[in-house]
Amino acid sequence: MLTEGIDVKKTEKELIIKWQLAKFNIALEDIIEVTGDVRR
């Protein structure tokens, strides 16, 4: 479950995360591991 107001888009080369006034561009080649945060 993502926090409301966070926009995440994946392109061929990067992951783009926009939240409030911040914008993060992360190259997919830099992502080593992805884990899920399960909250109940």
C-alpha positions in Angstrom: 0.0 0.0 0.0 1.5 3.3 -1.1 1.0 6.5 0.8 -1.5 8.8 -0.9 0.0 11.6 -2.9 3.1 9.7 -4.0 3.4 9.3 -7.8 5.7 6.5 -9.0 6.5 5.9 -12.7 8.8 3.4 -14.3 10.5 4.1 -17.6 12.9 1.9 -19.5 15.9 3.3 -17.7 14.7 4.8 -14.4 12.2 4.9 -11.6 10.7 8.3 -11.1 9.1 9.1 -7.7 7.3 12.4 -7.1 6.1 13.4 -3.6 5.1 16.9 -2.6 7.8 19.2 -4.0 10.4 16.5 -4.3 11.3 14.4 -7.4 13.6 11.4 -7.3 15.1 9.7 -10.4 16.7 6.4 -9.6 18.4 4.5 -12.4 17.1 0.9 -12.6 20.7 -0.4 -12.8 21.3 1.1 -9.3 18.4 -0.8 -7.7 19.8 -4.0 -6.2 16.9 -5.4 -4.2 13.2 -4.7 -3.7 11.3 -5.8 -0.6 7.7 -5.4 0.3 6.5 -3.7 3.5 3.4 -5.5 4.6 1.3 -3.6 7.2 -1.8 -5.1 8.7 
